[in-house]
Amino acid sequence: MLAFPIPGLAQSVDLPNPFASPLPTLDHQRKVVMSLSERSPDRVNEIISNVGNVQKFYGTDNVRIALVVFGPGIHAVLKNDNPVRPRIASLLAIGVDVLACDATLRTIHLSKNDVIPGVRVVPNGLPAIVELEVAGWHYVRP
């Protein structure tokens, strides 16, 4: 175990060195869900980098990652006029599940036909996160 001091706490927190049991494997994949609800290209790129860093840390076979996109973040998964489209395509290529909120799409008068191929549309982004958590996924807020 690693002792990890946290400012403001009297004691340090013990963290696994570097993995908890069971170790992340194909049979015991870590399941991580992250959200993207901002439109700022800098923030979108930070979140996409975080997704890539998590996958790189665990290895492609040892982790499943879902990126749930809603609100202003929906622009990151649109086909047209999208500066981060190549980065979203690269996430899809490495097996990240990118889930777009249909409620947001409908609010801006778009449909699943307007998203990058490979992006899956879910009825609503926030409940998708809740349901993934109930199913054992870990929600990480980058």
C-alpha positions in Angstrom: 0.0 0.0 0.0 1.0 3.6 -0.7 0.5 6.2 2.1 -1.1 9.1 0.3 -1.3 12.3 2.5 -4.3 14.5 1.8 -4.1 18.1 3.0 -6.6 18.7 5.8 -6.8 15.1 6.9 -5.1 13.9 10.1 -4.1 10.6 8.6 -2.9 9.6 5.1 -5.1 7.4 2.9 -3.8 4.0 2.0 -4.0 3.4 -1.8 -3.3 0.1 -3.5 0.1 -0.3 -5.0 -0.8 0.3 -7.8 -4.0 -1.8 -8.2 -6.8 -3.0 -5.9 -7.8 -6.6 -5.8 -8.9 -8.2 -8.0 -6.3 -6.9 -10.4 -7.6 -5.4 -13.6 -7.7 -8.1 -16.3 -9.9 -9.0 -19.2 -12.0 -11.0 -16.7 -12.0 -8.2 -14.1 -12.1 -5.0 -16.2 -12.4 -1.7 -14.6 -15.5 0.1 -15.8 -15.2 3.9 -15.9 -17.8 6.5 -17.0 -16.9 10.1 -17.6 -19.1 13.0 -18.7 -18.6 15.8 -21.2 -21.1 18.7 -20.7 -18.9 21.7 -21.8 -18.4 23.2 -25.2 -15.0 24.9 -24.7 -12.5 23.2 -27.0 -9.8 23.4 -24.3 -12.1 21.7 -21.8 -13.3 19.1 -24.3 -9.6 18.3 -25.1 -8.8 18.0 -21.4 -11.6 15.5 -20.9 -10.7 13.5 -24.0 -7.0 13.4 -22.8 -8.2 12.1 -19.4 -10.1 9.3 -21.1 -7.0 8.4 -23.1 -4.9 8.5 -19.9 -7.2 6.1 -18.0 -7.2 3.7 -20.9 -3.4 3.9 -21.3 -2.9 3.3 -17.5 -5.0 0.1 -17.4 -4.5 -1.1 -21.0 -7.2 -1.5 -23.6 -8.2 -5.0 -22.5 -8.4 -4.2 -18.8 -10.8 -1.3 -18.8 -14.1 -0.3 -20.4 -14.7 3.4 -20.7 -17.9 5.2 -21.5 -18.0 9.0 -22.3 -21.5 10.4 -21.8 -21.9 13.6 -23.8 -24.8 16.0 -23.0 -25.7 19.7 -22.8 -23.2 22.0 -24.5 -20.8 19.1 -24.8 -23.0 17.6 -27.5 -21.2 19.7 -30.0 -18.1 17.5 -29.6 -19.9 14.6 -31.2 -21.6 16.4 -34.1 -20.5 15.5 -37.7 -20.4 19.1 -39.0 -18.2 22.0 -38.0 -16.5 20.1 -35.2 -12.8 20.8 -34.4 -12.5 17.8 -32.1 -14.1 15.3 -34.4 -10.8 13.5 -35.1 -10.2 13.1 -31.3 -13.7 11.6 -30.8 -13.1 9.3 -33.8 -9.8 8.2 -32.1 -11.7 7.4 -28.9 -14.1 5.3 -30.8 -11.2 3.5 -32.6 -9.7 2.4 -29.3 -12.9 1.0 -28.0 -14.3 3.9 -25.9 -18.1 3.9 -25.8 -19.2 7.4 -26.7 -22.9 8.0 -25.7 -24.8 11.1 -26.8 -27.9 12.5 -25.1 -30.9 12.4 -27.3 -32.7 14.9 -25.2 -30.0 17.4 -25.9 -30.0 16.6 -29.6 -33.7 17.1 -29.7 -33.4 20.4 -27.8 -31.1 21.8 -30.5 -33.3 20.3 -33.2 -30.9 17.5 -34.3 -31.1 13.8 -34.3 -28.9 10.7 -34.2 -28.2 11.3 -37.9 -26.2 14.4 -37.0 -23.6 12.6 -34.8 -20.3 11.1 -35.7 -20.7 7.5 -36.9 -20.0 5.1 -34.0 -21.4 7.4 -31.4 -24.4 5.8 -29.7 -27.4 7.8 -28.8 -29.1 7.2 -25.4 -32.4 8.7 -24.4 -30.9 11.0 -21.7 -27.3 11.5 -20.6 -27.7 11.9 -16.9 -29.9 8.9 -16.3 -27.4 6.9 -18.5 -24.7 7.8 -16.0 -26.9 6.8 -13.1 -27.7 3.4 -14.7 -24.1 2.7 -15.4 -23.2 3.5 -11.8 -26.0 1.1 -10.6 -24.5 -1.5 -12.9 -21.1 -1.2 -11.2 -19.4 1.5 -13.3 -17.3 4.2 -11.5 -18.3 7.8 -12.4 -15.2 10.0 -12.6 -15.7 13.7 -13.0 -12.7 15.0 -14.8 
